[in-house]
């Protein structure tokens, strides 16, 4: 990271969150702080940065990070299909991605 620009795809962040949470048993707050620090590095370029930042905000409000990343990455799609029953219960996908995870809980 010190030698120049670094590009990270969003799936690496998805896997990183999972490893930090399940393997290292880090609390959500610690993972969020680590991601914010990482995403704040000036030399780091992230795939679909806007979607990742939206997903991180939803994760901070209680949504599962993978669900949030899939949701925010779906762009302007009119429909969003999932096997996750809780996520499938979200009635207003666009409002959720803009306002937060209040309807998700």
C-alpha positions in Angstrom: 0.0 0.0 0.0 2.9 2.3 0.6 4.4 1.7 -2.9 1.5 3.1 -4.9 -2.1 2.8 -5.8 -4.0 -0.4 -5.0 -7.2 -1.6 -6.5 -9.6 -3.8 -4.5 -12.7 -5.5 -5.9 -15.8 -5.4 -3.7 -15.9 -9.2 -3.3 -12.5 -9.0 -1.5 -14.2 -6.6 1.0 -17.2 -9.0 1.3 -14.8 -11.9 2.1 -12.7 -9.7 4.4 -15.8 -8.8 6.5 -16.8 -12.5 6.7 -13.3 -13.6 7.9 -13.0 -10.8 10.4 -16.4 -11.6 11.8 -16.3 -15.4 11.8 -12.7 -16.4 12.0 -11.4 -13.6 14.2 -14.8 -13.1 15.9 -14.4 -9.3 15.7 -17.5 -7.2 16.7 -19.3 -5.2 14.0 -18.0 -1.9 15.4 -14.4 -3.1 15.0 -15.0 -4.3 11.4 -16.7 -1.0 10.6 -13.8 1.0 12.0 -11.3 -1.1 10.0 -13.2 -0.6 6.8 -13.5 3.1 7.3 -9.8 3.4 7.9 -9.1 1.2 4.8 -11.5 3.1 2.6 -10.0 6.4 3.7 -6.6 5.6 2.4 -5.8 7.9 -0.5 -4.0 5.2 -2.5 -6.9 2.7 -2.4 -9.2 2.4 -5.3 -12.3 0.3 -4.7 -14.6 -1.2 -7.3 -18.0 0.6 -7.2 -16.9 2.8 -4.3 -20.3 4.4 -4.0 -22.0 1.0 -3.6 -19.4 -0.1 -1.1 -19.9 3.1 1.0 -23.7 2.7 0.9 -23.4 -0.9 2.0 -21.1 0.0 4.8 -23.7 2.6 6.0 -26.4 -0.1 5.9 -24.1 -2.5 7.7 -23.5 0.1 10.4 -27.3 0.3 10.9 -27.7 -3.4 11.3 -27.9 -5.1 7.9 -25.7 -8.0 7.0 -22.8 -6.7 5.0 -23.2 -9.2 2.2 -26.9 -8.4 1.8 -26.2 -4.7 1.9 -23.4 -5.0 -0.7 -25.6 -7.1 -3.1 -28.5 -4.7 -2.6 -26.5 -1.5 -3.2 -24.7 -3.1 -6.2 -27.9 -3.9 -8.0 -28.1 -0.3 -9.2 -31.3 0.7 -10.9 -32.7 -2.8 -11.2 -36.5 -2.9 -10.6 -36.4 -6.2 -8.9 -34.0 -7.9 -6.5 -34.2 -11.7 -6.0 -32.7 -13.5 -3.0 -32.9 -16.7 -1.1 -32.6 -14.8 2.2 -36.1 -14.6 3.6 -35.4 -11.6 5.8 -33.9 -9.6 3.0 -36.8 -10.7 0.7 -39.2 -9.2 3.2 -37.9 -5.7 2.5 -40.8 -4.0 0.8 -39.1 -0.8 -0.5 -35.6 -1.6 -1.9 -34.9 1.9 -3.1 -35.9 3.5 0.2 -33.8 1.0 2.1 -30.7 1.7 0.1 -31.1 5.5 0.6 -32.5 5.8 4.1 -31.0 2.9 6.0 -31.9 -0.4 7.5 -34.8 0.6 9.8 -37.3 -1.4 7.7 -34.9 -4.4 7.6 -34.9 -5.1 11.3 
